[in-house]
Amino acid sequence: MTSLWMFIALLIGAFFASFCATFGGRRRDTVEYLETDAYVTTTSVPVR
């Protein structure tokens, strides 16, 4: 009976680890759009 519970616990742990790895990889690979003042054409300092 103990080996059955150990098998179930390891199986659940494997699924949880796989889910976390997938979620973390997608979070790492997302593209973040940042506001930049790279194309300011005036000579004055932009006010934020």
N, C-alpha and C positions, 0 to 999 in steps of 0.2 A: 504494500500500500504506500509506503514511503517513496518508493521509486516512481510510482505513478504521479505523486504530487511534485516530485523533483522534475519529472519530465514536463509537466504542465507549467511549472514555474519557469523553466528554461525556455520553453516555447513562447510563453508570453513575453519574457525578456528579450528574446530574439526579434519578435514582432515590434516591440516598443523601440528597440535600438534601430531597427530598419526605418521605422517611421521618423525617429529623431534625425537620422542621417539624411533622409530625403528632405525633410523640412529645413534642416540646416543648410544643405547644399543649395536648395532653391533660394533661401534667404541670402546666402553668400553671393549667388550669381545674379541677383536682381540688379536692374539698372536704376540708379538714383539720379534724378534730374535736380541740379542745384541752380539756384539763382546766382548768376554772376554778372559782373559789370564789364565783361570783356569787350563788348562792342559799343562802348560809350564814345560818342563822337565829339562831345564838348570837352573843353580843357578844364572846366571846373570839377571839383570833387563831388561825386554824387552824394546826396543827402539820404540817409537811411532812417 
